[in-house]
Amino acid sequence: MLRQYERLSAIREVLQGRLELHEARDCFGFDEIEDGTVNELRDRIAELSDEISTLRSRCDRYESFGRQ
């Protein structure tokens, strides 16, 4: 589970970087045409965040179960 958590976190970081780049381009007027990339990136980041939260809660449950 730790590997999957690290993999998902790394993917999310890359996507967040791409999102910041698109937002910066938009801010400076470099991307005049919205092609849906920003929305797709935001959606995928949200999906990854949900998956990461699920993994965290599973790990927490396993750890608390082992302590009992």
CORKA-V352555 format. One record per helix or strand of 2 or more residues. SS is the DSSP state (2 for helix, 1 for strand). FROM is the first residue (numbers start at 0). TO is the last residue. If there is no record, write none. Layout:
BEGIN
ss->SS from->FROM to->TO
ss->SS from->FROM to->TO
END
This chain:
BEGIN
ss->2 from->1 to->26
ss->2 from->36 to->66
END
